[in-house]
Amino acid sequence: MKTTFNYDHYFLYQELSDHLMELEKKYPDIMHVEVIGTTPKDRHVYAVTISNGDSDKKPAYYIDGNTHAGEVTGSMAAMHTIDYLVTNYKEDKKVTALIDRFTFYVIPRISPDGAEAYLTSETKLRSVDRPYLTKTQENGLYDDDIDHDGVLRMMRIKTPYGAWKVHPDNPNVMLKRQPDEYDGTFYNVYPEGQVKGYDGDHFKNANPLWGLDFNRNYPFGWFSEVRQPGAGPYPLSNMENKAVVDFVLAHKNIGGVATHHTFGGMILCPPGTRPEKTSSKLDQKILKEIGKMGTEEMGYPVVAIFDSFTEDQASYSSGAFDDWCYQQNGIPAYTTELWNMVSRAGIKQTWPSLPKTDKEMAEEYQKLIDWCQENAPEAFKPWQTCSHPQFGEVEVGGLDMKFSLQNPPVAFLTQEVEKTTRFCLRMAATLPQLTFDHISATKVGEDIYKIEAHIANKGYLPTYLTDETKKMKIVSPVIVELIQGDTKAMSPAEIDLGNLEGFSGVATDYFFDHSINTFDYEPIMKKATFFVKGKSGDTLQLKASCHKGGTIETTVVLND
């Protein structure tokens, strides 16, 4: 896929900023960059608009990345989509048609502070490097690079009280100690780190100092820290979350959303706080059919968040962006969990996930090691002895989780972002889109004309997007306006047509004998009728508009 920049490494903040400014300068007619927020560390949260013409008058598709600091593949995928769109405008017919017909809004890096900390140090963190709950690190084991190799791995400490032993055939793999095993060499295994407040006998794992989770801070289904670690003191307490919500609410033409995360290789489908059967059949059809296009492009399954992905359905996680989009605003929204090293290593996955034995887990870990040694040897380190300031001799080893499991090794980054862009462009093409199918002006009396305008939706999605908007009573109807011009209106100059179905709502299918039939469905086209007083040769304008379907205008000439 042709792009201006290379996607063979992860962009730091300055490079990301420079690339956005360069693209905007090179393609000023179709790309605009704005700052929607500035972080406490003086980094900008950028929002990009890509459109040919009035961006707010066209149906819009929204993309974001880096809700979580370590999920930098998401921001790279968002940047790739921006780059691919503007670089190929006027050169690729499909790209040109998309930009001419629709608007793209992209927030490539929601957490620039968190991503920068993640990319420039060995640290791991959820969303942002701001202390939360406590101003200083609490007592207990916290992450630290003991062997100074720039990567946080695992640390094993030899102890007769340990719960682990070395695999007899593979020294890199650990096995659970059996209940009847008394003699032998045993270990406890921890994240690589140090202990604050160590008394020489016992310690606990410390809560992370940087524990905020932006995807628990959105204003739908928000719960406090007691239930949801990292949720923040109240919804939208993080400036980054508020900037995103304010942006979406200010752009009422947004009709589809992809929020890029890692990892696991799946396309998560809402709702996330209740079973999918609580959504209408039409909504589930729409969500699954669009998601299947993602499967075709990315090879990732469509997974129902609540039914198949949520393990604890009593105390489920919420306050997420996709649920806010769909359950509060009726917008089809997908969380794309990019990158799946597990499946690449030959490990079978099922959703819902099934419990696995300790033996199976050990075998899978060996497969991960094997894959890394063949494809990304820099991502794996055998156990090596080093000196720990508190425990003396320990061993450190294992995977570089940041750039093996959580994000692809750089050799695999380009292919990951390319297939994500392909899905996003296909999803954007499903948006509703108003069109004047045909218009007639008939003389019915002395200087009196009847204007009949047939307005249709030629998109897959209906103009109301989902039945969820009806439930929330936030449907934006199609309004047709007569702008008089040379004529004089003799009837109301504005008509409310209500909704227009998309072809997703056409009830049709193959049947047992392979015949095809189409059943009753709601109108895709409706007629607006006006009466005006004028003369042959006079002109008037008609405008049809809907938040999600865009705004269209045309000129009508009266003639006998």
Salt bridges, closest charged atoms under 4 A:
ASP8 OD1 - HIS9 ND1 2.80
GLU15 OE2 - HIS9 NE2 2.90
GLU15 OE2 - HIS19 NE2 3.26
GLU24 OE2 - HIS32 ND1 3.57
ASP54 OD2 - LYS57 NZ 3.66
GLU71 OE2 - HIS68 ND1 3.27
GLU71 OE2 - ARG126 NH1 3.73
GLU71 OE1 - HIS261 ND1 3.08
GLU91 OE1 - LYS2 NZ 2.60
ASP113 OD1 - ARG43 NH1 2.89
ASP129 OD2 - LYS41 NZ 2.55
ASP147 OD2 - LYS381 NZ 2.50
ASP149 OD2 - ARG153 NE 3.15
ASP149 OD2 - LYS381 NZ 3.26
GLU181 OE2 - LYS165 NZ 2.80
ASP213 OD1 - HIS68 NE2 2.72
ASP213 OD2 - ARG126 NE 3.05
GLU240 OE1 - ARG130 NH2 2.88
ASP246 OD2 - LYS242 NZ 2.75
GLU276 OE1 - LYS288 NZ 3.22
GLU296 OE1 - ARG426 NH1 2.85
GLU297 OE1 - ARG422 NE 3.11
GLU297 OE2 - ARG426 NH1 3.03
ASP358 OD2 - LYS176 NZ 3.81
GLU364 OE2 - LYS356 NZ 2.57
GLU395 OE1 - ARG156 NH2 2.87
GLU416 OE1 - LYS419 NZ 3.57
ASP437 OD2 - HIS438 ND1 2.70
GLU452 OE2 - LYS450 NZ 3.59
GLU452 OE2 - LYS527 NZ 3.39
ASP467 OD1 - LYS470 NZ 3.83
GLU468 OE2 - ARG274 NH2 2.40
GLU468 OE2 - LYS471 NZ 3.66
GLU481 OE2 - LYS543 NZ 3.59
GLU553 OE2 - LYS57 NZ 3.95
ASP560 OD1 - LYS443 NZ 3.75
